[in-house]
Amino acid sequence: MLDSVVSGLWALIGEPGGKYARLVGGFEQWVGKVEGMVVMRKRNAAAAHGKGEDGGGELFIPQLSQAWRDEAAAMVRRLDDWRRKLRVLGDVPELPASSSSSTPSTTTTTTTTAAAAETETPTPPPLARVLDACRTLVHGMLAELDEMERVERAAAADEMRWVREMNRRMAAESVSLTDSLSGSRRAGTGERKAGAIWRGF
């Protein structure tokens, strides 16, 4: 069971440019594009405001590709499975104390051995270190993937708010244009003239 976890983790992060590194790199590229788009929107809005325009240069933020989403979902399932296996394995039991230190020959030796036992920090066996390292990696990657999902949800929520604001502005501008057209017609002779609509302005 442990062998499958160790070999699986090595396949994900053991080499530069592995699957996990590619997944993180793809997400970081997406974040960079989102940040660039937000900056562009602010610049366009500021320029349009200064010119009295509607700021129509805003663009939609890009979405993470479906391939990235599928890979991330598969990786979360794999990491969850390894976390369950590591939980089943539990902790490695401590090794029994050496018999040679339990039967000292003199009182002085007994005192020295007891003092050393109090101050010396036991070194965990290699298997325990492997288990701890695997748990740290699995939990860390799951936490990072969860944070990526949280960032994506926040970006989607911001995008929805921006779309609603654009719809509100467009609706307000449409009402303003209709009122302006109606007022222009009322200021005329009162008779409806044939011709293109732009002649009424």
PyMOL commands that set and color helices and strands:
alter all, ss='L'
color gray80, all
select helices_A, chain A and resi 2-13+19-51+66-89+99-101+107-119+126-186+197-200
alter helices_A, ss='H'
color red, helices_A
deselect
rebuild
show_as cartoon
